[in-house]
Amino acid sequence: MADTLDRMDIKILERLQIDASESSSEIAERVGLSQSPCWRRIQRLREEGYIKAQVAILDREKFGESMYIFAQLKMGRLSDEGRERFMRAVEEIPEITEAYTLFGEMDVMLKVLAPSMAWYQNFTFRTLLRLPGVEDIRSVATLSEMKCSHRLPLPSR
C-alpha cells in the first residue's frame, strides 16, 4: 500500500466498502471530517486508483436457484495469440464470474454461476471444453455459501 494513505483515508475506504451509496456528507459525518475535505479525499482515492468502481451487489437468490461451481482447467501449450483468445472468450461468458491463473497441477480456475448440475454438464461440453487450449477440467460444486465478502481488510494507521 502506498504511503500516501493516512488514517482518515483508511476510514473513508472502510465506509465505502460497507456502503458506497452513502453521500460524501454522510461518510464525512461517520469518519469525523467535514464534507468538502471528505469529498476531495474520495476524488483523490478514485484518481489514484484505490477505488476501482462503485457497484451494486445483487442478491443472486432473488434471480432463482443457483450454485457456484469452481472449474479447474488444465491447459495445453498456447501461443501468445492463443492465450489472448482464451482470455477474451472467458471475458465474454457472463456465467464465469471470476477467473484465476494457478500454480500447480491445474492452470486456470473459473468460478461459474450455474442454475443446476444438468445445466453445468451442458455448459462444460458446449462451452468450457471448446475454449482455446483446454485439455482437462476438474470441477467442484458448492453446497452452500458460508461467507462471501468483497471487503478488503485494510490496515489501521
C-alpha positions as CSV (number, residue, x, y, z in Angstrom):
1,M,0.0,0.0,0.0
2,A,1.3,3.4,-0.9
3,D,2.4,5.7,1.9
4,T,0.0,8.4,0.7
5,L,-2.9,6.8,2.6
6,D,-3.4,8.1,6.1
7,R,-5.7,7.1,8.9
8,M,-8.6,9.2,7.5
9,D,-8.2,7.7,4.0
10,I,-8.4,4.2,5.5
11,K,-11.6,5.2,7.4
12,I,-13.2,6.6,4.3
13,L,-12.3,3.4,2.3
14,E,-13.8,1.3,5.1
15,R,-17.0,3.2,4.9
16,L,-17.1,2.9,1.1
17,Q,-16.7,-0.8,1.4
18,I,-19.6,-1.0,3.7
19,D,-22.0,1.2,1.7
20,A,-20.7,3.1,-1.4
21,S,-24.2,4.6,-1.9
22,E,-23.6,7.0,1.1
23,S,-23.1,10.6,0.1
24,S,-19.8,12.3,0.9
25,S,-21.5,14.3,3.6
26,E,-22.8,11.0,5.3
27,I,-19.3,9.5,5.0
28,A,-17.8,12.7,6.4
29,E,-20.1,12.6,9.4
30,R,-19.3,8.9,10.1
31,V,-15.5,9.4,9.9
32,G,-15.3,12.7,11.7
33,L,-14.5,15.1,8.8
34,S,-16.2,18.0,7.1
35,Q,-17.9,17.3,3.8
36,S,-15.6,19.2,1.4
37,P,-12.3,17.7,2.6
38,C,-14.0,14.3,2.6
39,W,-15.3,14.7,-1.0
40,R,-11.8,15.8,-2.1
41,R,-10.2,12.7,-0.5
42,I,-12.7,10.4,-2.2
43,Q,-11.9,12.1,-5.5
44,R,-8.2,11.7,-4.9
45,L,-8.7,8.0,-4.0
46,R,-10.5,7.5,-7.2
47,E,-7.9,9.3,-9.3
48,E,-5.1,7.3,-7.7
49,G,-6.9,4.0,-8.4
50,Y,-7.6,2.9,-4.9
51,I,-11.3,2.9,-5.8
52,K,-11.7,0.9,-9.0
53,A,-15.5,1.1,-9.2
54,Q,-18.7,1.6,-7.3
55,V,-21.2,-1.2,-8.0
56,A,-24.4,-2.7,-6.6
57,I,-24.0,-6.2,-5.2
58,L,-27.2,-8.1,-6.2
59,D,-28.8,-11.0,-4.3
60,R,-28.4,-13.9,-6.6
61,E,-31.1,-15.9,-4.9
62,K,-33.7,-13.2,-6.0
63,F,-32.9,-14.4,-9.5
64,G,-33.7,-18.1,-8.8
65,E,-31.8,-21.1,-7.6
66,S,-28.1,-21.2,-8.4
67,M,-24.8,-22.6,-7.2
68,Y,-21.2,-21.7,-7.7
69,I,-19.0,-24.3,-9.4
70,F,-15.2,-24.0,-9.4
71,A,-13.8,-25.4,-12.6
72,Q,-10.1,-26.1,-12.7
73,L,-8.7,-26.2,-16.2
74,K,-5.6,-28.0,-17.5
75,M,-4.3,-26.0,-20.4
76,G,-2.2,-27.1,-23.3
77,R,0.6,-25.0,-24.6
78,L,-0.7,-21.8,-26.0
79,S,0.9,-19.2,-28.1
80,D,0.5,-15.5,-27.1
81,E,-2.3,-15.2,-29.5
82,G,-4.0,-18.4,-28.1
83,R,-3.8,-17.0,-24.6
84,E,-5.3,-13.8,-25.7
85,R,-8.2,-15.7,-27.5
86,F,-8.7,-17.7,-24.3
87,M,-8.8,-14.6,-22.1
88,R,-11.2,-12.8,-24.5
89,A,-13.5,-15.8,-24.6
90,V,-13.6,-16.1,-20.8
91,E,-14.4,-12.4,-20.5
92,E,-17.4,-12.8,-22.9
93,I,-19.1,-15.6,-20.9
94,P,-21.3,-14.0,-18.3
95,E,-21.7,-17.2,-16.2
96,I,-18.0,-17.1,-15.5
97,T,-17.9,-14.6,-12.7
98,E,-14.2,-14.9,-11.8
99,A,-11.0,-16.4,-13.4
100,Y,-7.6,-17.0,-11.9
101,T,-4.3,-18.5,-13.1
102,L,-2.9,-21.2,-10.8
103,F,0.3,-22.7,-9.7
104,G,0.4,-26.5,-9.6
105,E,-1.2,-29.3,-11.5
106,M,-4.1,-27.2,-12.9
107,D,-3.5,-23.9,-14.7
108,V,-6.8,-21.9,-14.5
109,M,-9.7,-21.7,-12.0
110,L,-13.0,-20.4,-13.1
111,K,-15.9,-19.5,-10.8
112,V,-19.1,-20.4,-12.7
113,L,-22.6,-19.4,-11.6
114,A,-24.8,-22.4,-12.5
115,P,-28.6,-22.8,-12.2
116,S,-28.3,-26.6,-11.9
117,M,-25.9,-29.6,-12.3
118,A,-27.6,-30.5,-15.6
119,W,-27.0,-27.0,-16.9
120,Y,-23.4,-27.2,-15.8
121,Q,-22.9,-30.5,-17.6
122,N,-24.1,-29.0,-20.8
123,F,-22.0,-25.8,-20.2
124,T,-18.9,-27.9,-19.8
125,F,-19.3,-29.7,-23.1
126,R,-20.8,-26.8,-25.0
127,T,-18.6,-24.0,-23.7
128,L,-15.6,-24.9,-21.4
129,L,-14.2,-27.7,-23.4
130,R,-14.3,-25.5,-26.6
131,L,-12.2,-22.8,-25.1
132,P,-8.8,-22.4,-26.7
133,G,-6.2,-24.7,-25.2
134,V,-8.4,-26.5,-22.6
135,E,-7.3,-30.2,-22.2
136,D,-9.0,-31.3,-19.0
137,I,-11.5,-29.9,-16.4
138,R,-12.0,-30.8,-12.8
139,S,-15.0,-29.3,-11.1
140,V,-16.1,-28.7,-7.5
141,A,-19.8,-27.8,-6.9
142,T,-20.6,-25.8,-3.8
143,L,-23.4,-26.9,-1.5
144,S,-23.9,-23.6,0.4
145,E,-22.2,-20.3,0.8
146,M,-20.7,-19.8,4.2
147,K,-19.1,-16.4,3.6
148,C,-18.9,-14.0,0.7
149,S,-17.2,-10.7,1.2
150,H,-16.0,-8.1,-1.2
151,R,-14.3,-6.1,1.5
152,L,-10.5,-5.9,1.7
153,P,-9.0,-6.0,5.2
154,L,-7.4,-2.6,5.5
155,P,-4.6,-1.9,8.0
156,S,-5.2,0.6,10.7
157,R,-2.8,3.6,10.7
